[in-house]
Amino acid sequence: MINFILIFFYILLGLLLQRAKWFPTSIYKTLNKIVIYFCLPALALYYIPKIHWNNQLLFPIGVAWITFIFSLLFFRFLGNRYGWSKKLTGCLILTAGLGNTSFLGFPIIQALYGAEGMKTAILIDQPGTFVVLSTLGILVATLYSKGEQKNSQILKKIVFFPPFITFILACLMNVFGFNFHQWIQYFLQKIGSGVTPMALISVGLQLRFESRSQHCKFLGLGLLYKLILTPTIIYLLYVVVLNQNSKMIEVAIMESAMAPMITASILATTYGLKPRLGSMMIGFGIPISFVTLLFWYLVLHYF
């Protein structure tokens, strides 16, 4: 219970600081960089070397890939059918197709499933959400905007991104059965623990609510896909079709139900893909997701 209280406390703190005139609200950019360049790599180096690899791990890794591909097909079809602009379609593909599996996902999974659940969450986020964002996400952003980007530039962004480098290093450590000394692991764990306060305060600092906008119907459609259809697809595929039932699958479904990814919204904004709609997907998606996450948690445990 204390973990859930802390989640709301940190988000509320961010919202309050956002309204404080004396506080530099742009500091969320610094918090994001600390989380991305230090906390997430530390968590990867701490958890991934301890994971015992098997074919079951393909299920959590596949969550982000399945979600994004369905998003691409779904919104591309609707965009072509109803004559949406490329920017609108691209924005919805990105923001509805990528979940907040680290900034919100990690603290929520930590609260619900503990350290064991975090091992699965790392797999969903690193080789899943992060790699999808860095590859398919950039490709979609490029194709649906006016800008052009060479393949070499895309590859460079992936290869030299610190979380990706540490992910590869952690995988190699796992393959060769190597792990750091206990005191280094302790240090990595402490750095990684900064994800919860910094990420959630950053979320609070960035939340925006616009109740009157021409994008409202598209907002509703995007959140319907992300919060309801996405976990439904993963649930039907994993539990009903493939008959998989385990804590790992539970975590995978819960992570698939997370609110839209903040970084995906930033990517959409950077490429000029309906920035206001992208911001609204985050601003409304995060608080609404707390209700839908409770629904999915109850479904997984009582039905």
Residue frames relative to the residue before (quaternion, step in Angstrom):
aa qw qx qy qz dx dy dz
M 1.0000 0.0000 0.0000 0.0000 0.00 0.00 0.00
I 0.6330 0.5497 -0.3347 0.4302 3.60 0.99 -0.82
N 0.6245 0.5476 -0.3418 0.4396 3.59 1.09 -0.70
F 0.6575 0.4955 -0.3117 0.4743 3.59 1.01 -0.78
I 0.6154 0.5388 -0.3418 0.4627 3.57 1.05 -0.76
L 0.6579 0.5146 -0.3015 0.4598 3.57 0.99 -0.87
I 0.6026 0.5582 -0.3601 0.4423 3.59 1.03 -0.75
F 0.7050 0.4421 -0.2652 0.4870 3.60 0.80 -0.99
F 0.6129 0.5649 -0.3460 0.4308 3.59 1.06 -0.75
Y 0.6964 0.4770 -0.2792 0.4579 3.58 0.84 -0.99
I 0.6458 0.5009 -0.3263 0.4750 3.61 1.00 -0.78
L 0.6524 0.5071 -0.3075 0.4718 3.59 0.97 -0.88
L 0.6177 0.5384 -0.3393 0.4619 3.58 1.04 -0.78
G 0.6504 0.5134 -0.3113 0.4653 3.58 0.98 -0.85
L 0.6476 0.5175 -0.3129 0.4635 3.58 1.01 -0.83
L 0.6612 0.5007 -0.3042 0.4686 3.58 0.98 -0.83
L 0.6626 0.4990 -0.3024 0.4696 3.58 0.97 -0.86
Q 0.5791 0.5882 -0.3618 0.4334 3.58 1.18 -0.64
R 0.7374 0.4136 -0.2149 0.4888 3.57 1.11 -0.76
A 0.5479 0.6025 -0.3985 0.4219 3.57 1.30 -0.05
K 0.4214 -0.7448 0.4604 0.2362 3.59 -0.54 1.16
W 0.6809 0.5069 -0.2885 0.4429 3.58 1.09 -0.71
F 0.6641 0.5233 -0.3023 0.4401 3.59 1.23 -0.41
P 0.3971 -0.7215 0.5118 0.2446 3.63 -0.83 0.94
T 0.2632 -0.8200 0.4872 0.1447 3.59 -0.01 1.31
S 0.5866 0.5874 -0.3737 0.4137 3.60 1.18 -0.44
I 0.4533 0.6958 -0.4471 0.3324 3.59 1.28 -0.08
Y 0.4904 0.6555 -0.4413 0.3676 3.61 1.22 -0.27
K 0.5870 0.5744 -0.3705 0.4338 3.59 1.14 -0.59
T 0.6511 0.5009 -0.3041 0.4825 3.57 1.06 -0.80
L 0.6380 0.5254 -0.3200 0.4631 3.57 1.00 -0.86
N 0.6410 0.5276 -0.3231 0.4543 3.58 0.99 -0.85
K 0.6613 0.5089 -0.3068 0.4579 3.57 0.96 -0.87
I 0.6318 0.5229 -0.3348 0.4641 3.59 1.01 -0.79
V 0.6590 0.5064 -0.3082 0.4629 3.57 0.95 -0.91
I 0.7177 0.4664 -0.2553 0.4497 3.57 0.83 -1.04
Y 0.7826 0.3779 -0.1852 0.4587 3.59 0.83 -0.99
F 0.7808 0.2990 -0.1720 0.5210 3.61 1.16 -0.39
C 0.7413 0.4386 -0.2543 0.4399 3.60 0.62 -1.12
L 0.6942 0.4742 -0.2875 0.4588 3.60 0.81 -0.97
P 0.6505 0.4890 -0.3363 0.4739 3.65 0.91 -0.74
A 0.6316 0.5352 -0.3358 0.4493 3.60 1.02 -0.78
L 0.6534 0.5076 -0.3091 0.4689 3.58 0.99 -0.82
A 0.6325 0.5274 -0.3296 0.4618 3.58 1.01 -0.80
L 0.6936 0.4709 -0.2763 0.4699 3.59 0.91 -0.91
Y 0.6588 0.5024 -0.3110 0.4658 3.57 1.15 -0.52
Y 0.7898 0.3722 -0.1806 0.4529 3.60 0.78 -1.02
I 0.6766 0.5466 -0.3212 0.3745 3.60 0.76 -1.00
P 0.6519 0.5069 -0.3544 0.4386 3.68 0.86 -0.70
K 0.6696 0.5075 -0.2950 0.4550 3.61 1.19 -0.45
I 0.5619 0.6333 -0.3802 0.3725 3.59 1.25 -0.31
H 0.2901 -0.7251 0.5998 0.1743 3.56 -1.04 0.87
W 0.2990 -0.8146 0.4759 0.1431 3.55 -0.25 1.33
N 0.1709 0.7434 -0.6379 0.1058 3.54 -1.14 0.79
N 0.7302 -0.4481 0.2922 0.4249 3.57 -1.29 0.17
Q 0.5619 0.6187 -0.3828 0.3936 3.59 1.18 -0.50
L 0.6035 0.5905 -0.3531 0.4031 3.59 1.14 -0.58
L 0.5275 0.6271 -0.4127 0.3976 3.57 1.24 -0.29
F 0.5853 0.5972 -0.3705 0.4044 3.60 1.14 -0.56
P 0.7174 0.4017 -0.2891 0.4903 3.67 0.70 -0.87
I 0.6277 0.5381 -0.3453 0.4440 3.59 1.01 -0.76
G 0.6946 0.5147 -0.2754 0.4203 3.58 1.01 -0.84
V 0.4683 0.7113 -0.4337 0.2945 3.61 1.20 -0.40
A 0.7215 0.4502 -0.2619 0.4563 3.60 0.68 -1.07
W 0.6464 0.5263 -0.3169 0.4525 3.58 1.01 -0.83
I 0.6592 0.4980 -0.3023 0.4754 3.59 0.93 -0.90
T 0.6555 0.5338 -0.3027 0.4402 3.56 0.91 -1.00
F 0.7065 0.4713 -0.2714 0.4528 3.58 0.83 -1.01
I 0.6505 0.5157 -0.3215 0.4556 3.59 0.94 -0.84
F 0.6454 0.4957 -0.3180 0.4864 3.61 0.99 -0.80
S 0.6255 0.5373 -0.3302 0.4595 3.59 1.03 -0.78
L 0.6412 0.5265 -0.3129 0.4624 3.58 0.97 -0.89
L 0.6938 0.4711 -0.2756 0.4698 3.58 0.86 -0.96
F 0.6704 0.5307 -0.2887 0.4308 3.57 0.94 -0.98
F 0.7642 0.3754 -0.2125 0.4796 3.59 0.69 -1.07
R 0.5774 0.5474 -0.3837 0.4687 3.59 1.16 -0.44
F 0.6390 0.5203 -0.3192 0.4680 3.59 1.00 -0.85
L 0.6896 0.4701 -0.2850 0.4713 3.60 0.84 -0.99
G 0.6377 0.5435 -0.3232 0.4400 3.57 0.99 -0.81
N 0.6789 0.4740 -0.2825 0.4844 3.56 0.96 -0.86
R 0.6652 0.5287 -0.2990 0.4343 3.58 0.99 -0.88
Y 0.8060 0.2784 -0.1246 0.5073 3.59 0.92 -0.94
G 0.5244 -0.6961 0.3818 0.3076 3.57 1.24 0.33
W 0.2238 0.7840 -0.5449 0.1960 3.59 1.00 0.76
S 0.5490 -0.5814 0.4773 0.3646 3.54 -1.23 0.43
K 0.6249 -0.5487 0.3973 0.3881 3.56 -1.20 0.51
K 0.6415 0.5414 -0.3257 0.4350 3.58 1.01 -0.80
L 0.6466 0.5084 -0.3172 0.4721 3.58 1.01 -0.81
T 0.6641 0.5024 -0.2994 0.4658 3.57 0.89 -0.93
G 0.6660 0.5149 -0.2968 0.4508 3.57 0.92 -0.91
C 0.6351 0.5347 -0.3188 0.4573 3.56 1.02 -0.84
L 0.6902 0.4775 -0.2816 0.4651 3.59 0.89 -0.92
I 0.6075 0.5457 -0.3526 0.4569 3.60 1.03 -0.74
L 0.7082 0.4711 -0.2603 0.4568 3.58 0.85 -1.00
T 0.7678 0.4062 -0.2246 0.4417 3.58 0.62 -1.11
A 0.7032 0.4173 -0.2728 0.5069 3.61 1.11 -0.59
G 0.6871 0.5173 -0.2741 0.4303 3.56 1.19 -0.52
L 0.7423 0.3277 -0.1977 0.5500 3.59 1.26 -0.23
G 0.2537 -0.8035 0.5272 0.1099 3.56 -0.79 1.05
N 0.5362 -0.6169 0.4813 0.3166 3.52 -1.30 0.48
T 0.0338 0.8754 -0.4794 0.0517 3.57 0.68 1.17
S 0.7252 0.3882 -0.2578 0.5069 3.61 1.19 -0.22
F 0.7227 0.4577 -0.2766 0.4378 3.62 0.53 -1.14
L 0.7618 0.2494 -0.1504 0.5787 3.59 1.01 -0.83
G 0.6465 0.5799 -0.3169 0.3812 3.53 0.96 -0.92
F 0.6689 0.5245 -0.3144 0.4227 3.59 0.83 -0.96
P 0.7138 0.4322 -0.2980 0.4636 3.65 0.69 -0.90
I 0.6482 0.5106 -0.3322 0.4569 3.60 1.03 -0.69
I 0.6665 0.4813 -0.2980 0.4851 3.59 0.94 -0.87
Q 0.6072 0.5438 -0.3475 0.4635 3.58 1.06 -0.73
A 0.6780 0.4964 -0.2885 0.4590 3.57 0.97 -0.88
L 0.7426 0.4324 -0.2235 0.4600 3.58 0.96 -0.86
Y 0.8401 0.2002 -0.0445 0.5022 3.57 0.90 -0.95
G 0.4639 -0.7220 0.4258 0.2867 3.60 1.25 0.03
A 0.8129 -0.2827 0.2025 0.4671 3.56 -1.32 -0.36
E 0.6305 0.5404 -0.3405 0.4410 3.61 1.02 -0.75
G 0.6550 0.5055 -0.3034 0.4727 3.55 1.04 -0.79
M 0.6092 0.5708 -0.3447 0.4291 3.58 1.12 -0.68
K 0.5919 0.5652 -0.3740 0.4363 3.60 1.07 -0.62
T 0.6671 0.4756 -0.2867 0.4965 3.56 1.03 -0.81
A 0.6380 0.5430 -0.3230 0.4401 3.58 0.98 -0.87
I 0.6160 0.5419 -0.3369 0.4619 3.59 1.05 -0.77
L 0.6630 0.5050 -0.3030 0.4621 3.59 0.96 -0.86
I 0.6422 0.5151 -0.3225 0.4671 3.58 1.00 -0.80
D 0.7272 0.4597 -0.2439 0.4476 3.56 0.95 -0.90
Q 0.7487 0.4449 -0.2509 0.4227 3.61 0.68 -1.06
P 0.7868 0.2410 -0.1719 0.5416 3.67 0.43 -1.08
G 0.6402 0.5150 -0.3171 0.4737 3.56 1.30 -0.17
T 0.8340 0.2468 -0.1250 0.4775 3.56 -0.26 -1.34
F 0.6898 0.5008 -0.3036 0.4256 3.58 0.78 -0.98
V 0.6910 0.4657 -0.2879 0.4720 3.59 0.87 -0.95
V 0.6094 0.5376 -0.3501 0.4658 3.61 1.06 -0.69
L 0.6485 0.5167 -0.3106 0.4648 3.58 0.92 -0.91
S 0.7223 0.4745 -0.2419 0.4412 3.56 0.87 -1.02
T 0.7475 0.3487 -0.2079 0.5258 3.60 1.18 -0.41
L 0.7804 0.3102 -0.1710 0.5153 3.58 0.28 -1.26
G 0.6242 0.5592 -0.3357 0.4301 3.57 1.05 -0.78
I 0.6817 0.4703 -0.2835 0.4835 3.58 0.89 -0.94
L 0.6218 0.5411 -0.3375 0.4546 3.59 1.05 -0.75
V 0.6652 0.4895 -0.2994 0.4777 3.60 0.92 -0.90
A 0.6455 0.5231 -0.3200 0.4553 3.58 0.92 -0.90
T 0.6648 0.5013 -0.2945 0.4691 3.58 1.01 -0.82
L 0.7029 0.4874 -0.2712 0.4414 3.58 0.85 -1.00
Y 0.7509 0.3929 -0.2132 0.4860 3.58 1.06 -0.74
S 0.6567 0.4293 -0.3249 0.5281 3.58 1.25 0.26
K 0.6211 -0.5525 0.4004 0.3855 3.56 -1.29 0.08
G 0.5871 0.6090 -0.3650 0.3887 3.57 1.20 -0.48
E 0.2475 -0.7463 0.5985 0.1537 3.53 -1.27 0.42
Q 0.0467 -0.7958 0.6037 -0.0071 3.53 -1.08 0.73
K 0.4194 -0.7193 0.5000 0.2381 3.56 -0.86 1.00
N 0.6290 -0.5460 0.4053 0.3768 3.52 -1.24 0.55
S 0.6347 0.5451 -0.3302 0.4370 3.58 1.03 -0.76
Q 0.6345 0.5236 -0.3240 0.4672 3.58 1.11 -0.70
I 0.6355 0.5225 -0.3200 0.4699 3.56 1.03 -0.82
L 0.6618 0.5103 -0.2941 0.4639 3.56 0.93 -0.97
K 0.6409 0.5336 -0.3177 0.4512 3.58 1.00 -0.84
K 0.6387 0.5314 -0.3254 0.4514 3.59 0.99 -0.82
I 0.6668 0.5004 -0.2999 0.4638 3.55 1.02 -0.84
V 0.7219 0.4919 -0.2562 0.4139 3.55 0.68 -1.19
F 0.7836 0.3459 -0.1771 0.4847 3.59 0.94 -0.82
F 0.4516 0.6610 -0.4734 0.3675 3.59 1.22 0.34
P 0.5221 -0.7031 0.3766 0.3022 3.64 -0.52 1.15
P 0.6701 0.4771 -0.3448 0.4520 3.68 0.78 -0.77
F 0.6383 0.5190 -0.3312 0.4621 3.58 1.08 -0.67
I 0.6262 0.5331 -0.3288 0.4644 3.58 1.03 -0.79
T 0.7015 0.4521 -0.2752 0.4773 3.58 0.84 -0.96
F 0.5834 0.5608 -0.3725 0.4543 3.59 1.14 -0.55
I 0.6592 0.4931 -0.2980 0.4832 3.59 0.93 -0.90
L 0.6442 0.5188 -0.3141 0.4660 3.59 0.98 -0.88
A 0.6624 0.5060 -0.3030 0.4619 3.59 0.92 -0.91
C 0.6334 0.5231 -0.3263 0.4677 3.60 1.04 -0.76
L 0.6486 0.5078 -0.3121 0.4734 3.59 0.99 -0.83
M 0.6189 0.5358 -0.3334 0.4678 3.58 1.05 -0.77
N 0.6530 0.5163 -0.3069 0.4613 3.55 1.01 -0.84
V 0.6570 0.5286 -0.3015 0.4450 3.57 0.93 -0.97
F 0.7689 0.3554 -0.1819 0.4994 3.59 0.93 -0.91
G 0.4893 -0.7113 0.4043 0.3018 3.57 1.30 0.26
F 0.4694 0.6689 -0.4425 0.3694 3.57 1.11 0.67
N 0.0369 0.7798 -0.6248 0.0132 3.56 -1.11 0.71
F 0.5821 -0.6005 0.4235 0.3479 3.54 -1.20 0.52
H 0.6370 -0.4948 0.4274 0.4084 3.53 -1.35 0.30
Q 0.6848 -0.5323 0.3228 0.3789 3.55 -1.17 0.65
W 0.6880 0.4820 -0.3111 0.4445 3.59 0.90 -0.83
I 0.6127 0.5185 -0.3510 0.4822 3.61 1.17 -0.54
Q 0.6295 0.5284 -0.3267 0.4667 3.58 1.04 -0.79
Y 0.6217 0.5348 -0.3272 0.4695 3.56 1.04 -0.80
F 0.6506 0.5199 -0.2963 0.4675 3.55 0.99 -0.90
L 0.6571 0.5068 -0.3015 0.4695 3.59 0.96 -0.90
Q 0.6409 0.5337 -0.3146 0.4533 3.57 0.99 -0.86
K 0.6626 0.5056 -0.3023 0.4625 3.57 0.97 -0.85
I 0.6382 0.5045 -0.3266 0.4812 3.58 1.01 -0.79
G 0.6699 0.5146 -0.2895 0.4501 3.57 0.95 -0.94
S 0.6096 0.5761 -0.3546 0.4132 3.59 1.09 -0.62
G 0.5598 0.6138 -0.3803 0.4064 3.58 1.26 -0.28
V 0.4478 0.7016 -0.4478 0.3267 3.60 1.27 -0.22
T 0.6902 0.5218 -0.3003 0.4016 3.57 0.72 -1.03
P 0.7474 0.3880 -0.2722 0.4655 3.66 0.53 -0.99
M 0.7104 0.4719 -0.2848 0.4377 3.60 0.80 -0.97
A 0.6659 0.5050 -0.3114 0.4523 3.58 0.93 -0.86
L 0.7099 0.4600 -0.2716 0.4590 3.60 0.87 -0.90
I 0.6061 0.5143 -0.3558 0.4915 3.61 1.09 -0.60
S 0.6253 0.5351 -0.3222 0.4678 3.57 1.06 -0.82
V 0.6257 0.5314 -0.3270 0.4681 3.58 1.00 -0.82
G 0.6659 0.5109 -0.2940 0.4573 3.57 0.91 -0.94
L 0.6584 0.5186 -0.2993 0.4561 3.58 1.03 -0.80
Q 0.7413 0.4251 -0.2178 0.4715 3.57 1.15 -0.62
L 0.4949 0.6827 -0.4322 0.3196 3.60 1.20 -0.28
R 0.0015 0.7781 -0.6271 0.0375 3.55 -0.92 1.01
F 0.1279 -0.7929 0.5933 0.0534 3.56 -1.00 0.86
E 0.0126 0.7753 -0.6302 0.0403 3.57 -0.77 1.09
S 0.2138 -0.8217 0.5191 0.0983 3.57 -0.34 1.24
R 0.7509 0.2915 -0.1820 0.5639 3.60 1.15 -0.49
S 0.3223 0.7316 -0.5346 0.2741 3.54 -0.33 1.23
Q 0.5431 -0.6168 0.4675 0.3256 3.55 -1.18 0.62
H 0.6400 0.5518 -0.3097 0.4357 3.55 1.30 -0.34
C 0.3912 0.7747 -0.4520 0.2062 3.61 1.25 -0.13
K 0.6792 0.4825 -0.3137 0.4555 3.60 0.88 -0.85
F 0.6547 0.4891 -0.3143 0.4830 3.58 1.07 -0.67
L 0.5775 0.5653 -0.3554 0.4698 3.55 1.18 -0.62
G 0.6694 0.5048 -0.2956 0.4579 3.57 0.89 -0.95
L 0.6571 0.5089 -0.3024 0.4666 3.56 1.00 -0.83
G 0.6600 0.5170 -0.3015 0.4542 3.57 0.98 -0.90
L 0.6934 0.4594 -0.2786 0.4802 3.58 0.93 -0.87
L 0.5765 0.5636 -0.3760 0.4568 3.59 1.13 -0.58
Y 0.6695 0.4862 -0.3009 0.4742 3.56 0.92 -0.90
K 0.7267 0.4704 -0.2674 0.4233 3.58 0.74 -1.07
L 0.7916 0.3712 -0.1765 0.4521 3.58 0.77 -1.02
I 0.7708 0.3201 -0.1709 0.5236 3.59 1.14 -0.56
L 0.7405 0.4251 -0.2495 0.4569 3.60 0.63 -1.10
T 0.6402 0.5496 -0.3377 0.4173 3.60 0.91 -0.86
P 0.7171 0.4054 -0.2850 0.4901 3.66 0.66 -0.93
T 0.5859 0.5632 -0.3770 0.4442 3.61 1.14 -0.53
I 0.6407 0.5213 -0.3121 0.4694 3.58 0.98 -0.87
I 0.6863 0.4751 -0.2863 0.4705 3.58 0.85 -0.98
Y 0.6389 0.5281 -0.3237 0.4562 3.60 0.98 -0.82
L 0.6845 0.4858 -0.2885 0.4606 3.59 0.82 -0.99
L 0.6823 0.4967 -0.2862 0.4538 3.57 0.93 -0.92
Y 0.7583 0.4070 -0.2148 0.4617 3.58 0.77 -1.06
V 0.7714 0.3764 -0.1938 0.4751 3.58 0.78 -1.04
V 0.7547 0.4013 -0.2210 0.4697 3.59 0.75 -1.05
V 0.7544 0.3928 -0.2171 0.4790 3.59 0.73 -1.08
L 0.7963 0.3055 -0.1493 0.5003 3.60 0.75 -1.06
N 0.3495 -0.7887 0.4531 0.2246 3.58 1.34 0.00
Q 0.3524 0.7273 -0.5026 0.3072 3.57 0.88 0.98
N 0.0754 0.7913 -0.6013 0.0805 3.58 -0.80 1.02
S 0.3582 0.6969 -0.5477 0.2934 3.57 -0.43 1.23
K 0.6716 -0.4670 0.3775 0.4340 3.56 -1.31 0.15
M 0.6073 0.5629 -0.3465 0.4408 3.57 1.08 -0.75
I 0.6688 0.4844 -0.2944 0.4810 3.59 0.96 -0.87
E 0.6072 0.5509 -0.3452 0.4568 3.59 1.06 -0.73
V 0.6629 0.4949 -0.2968 0.4769 3.55 0.91 -0.97
A 0.6344 0.5417 -0.3273 0.4438 3.58 0.98 -0.86
I 0.6781 0.4805 -0.2905 0.4743 3.60 0.92 -0.88
M 0.6470 0.5135 -0.3174 0.4658 3.59 0.99 -0.83
E 0.6580 0.4955 -0.3101 0.4747 3.59 0.98 -0.80
S 0.6303 0.5343 -0.3381 0.4505 3.59 1.06 -0.70
A 0.6896 0.4863 -0.2650 0.4667 3.59 1.22 -0.52
M 0.4219 0.7194 -0.4616 0.3024 3.59 1.27 0.06
A 0.6403 -0.5313 0.4053 0.3787 3.56 -1.27 0.46
P 0.6851 -0.4715 0.3425 0.4370 3.61 -1.22 0.28
M 0.5461 -0.6493 0.4482 0.2816 3.53 -1.17 0.77
I 0.4811 -0.6807 0.4752 0.2819 3.58 -0.81 1.01
T 0.6619 0.5179 -0.3093 0.4450 3.59 0.93 -0.92
A 0.6114 0.5395 -0.3488 0.4621 3.61 1.10 -0.64
S 0.6358 0.5131 -0.3192 0.4802 3.57 1.06 -0.77
I 0.6302 0.5226 -0.3242 0.4740 3.58 1.04 -0.80
L 0.6443 0.5187 -0.3154 0.4651 3.59 0.99 -0.86
A 0.6459 0.5158 -0.3153 0.4662 3.58 0.96 -0.87
T 0.6523 0.5148 -0.3040 0.4658 3.58 0.98 -0.88
T 0.6380 0.5474 -0.3145 0.4408 3.56 0.96 -0.92
Y 0.7473 0.3728 -0.2003 0.5123 3.59 1.02 -0.79
G 0.5350 -0.6751 0.3813 0.3355 3.59 1.26 0.29
L 0.4317 0.6991 -0.4560 0.3420 3.58 1.16 0.62
K 0.7736 -0.3841 0.1980 0.4635 3.57 0.08 1.36
P 0.1190 -0.8502 0.5100 0.0542 3.63 0.52 1.16
R 0.6575 0.5177 -0.3261 0.4396 3.62 0.94 -0.82
L 0.6458 0.5034 -0.3180 0.4779 3.57 0.97 -0.82
G 0.6339 0.5361 -0.3240 0.4537 3.58 1.02 -0.82
S 0.6582 0.5020 -0.2941 0.4778 3.56 1.02 -0.86
M 0.6534 0.5131 -0.3076 0.4639 3.58 1.01 -0.80
M 0.5989 0.5601 -0.3605 0.4445 3.59 1.06 -0.70
I 0.6738 0.4627 -0.2810 0.5029 3.57 1.08 -0.73
G 0.6922 0.5237 -0.2833 0.4079 3.56 0.78 -1.09
F 0.7438 0.3487 -0.2059 0.5318 3.58 0.97 -0.84
G 0.6313 0.5922 -0.3286 0.3779 3.57 1.04 -0.79
I 0.6650 0.5280 -0.3176 0.4221 3.58 0.91 -0.87
P 0.7167 0.4171 -0.2958 0.4742 3.67 0.67 -0.89
I 0.6388 0.5177 -0.3384 0.4576 3.62 0.99 -0.75
S 0.6245 0.5763 -0.3404 0.4026 3.58 1.04 -0.77
F 0.5766 0.5817 -0.3916 0.4192 3.61 1.10 -0.50
V 0.6495 0.4935 -0.3080 0.4896 3.57 1.11 -0.69
T 0.7028 0.4604 -0.2780 0.4657 3.59 0.83 -0.95
L 0.6067 0.5440 -0.3555 0.4578 3.61 1.10 -0.59
L 0.6178 0.5260 -0.3346 0.4793 3.57 1.06 -0.75
F 0.6268 0.5394 -0.3252 0.4588 3.56 1.01 -0.85
W 0.7026 0.4609 -0.2770 0.4660 3.60 0.82 -0.96
Y 0.6088 0.5431 -0.3541 0.4572 3.58 1.08 -0.66
L 0.6626 0.4946 -0.2979 0.4771 3.58 1.00 -0.83
V 0.6171 0.5447 -0.3388 0.4557 3.58 1.04 -0.77
L 0.7044 0.4840 -0.2658 0.4460 3.57 0.88 -0.97
H 0.7640 0.3859 -0.2026 0.4758 3.59 1.08 -0.63
Y 0.8041 0.2918 -0.1447 0.4973 3.60 1.08 -0.48
F 0.7234 0.3787 -0.2568 0.5171 3.62 1.21 0.04
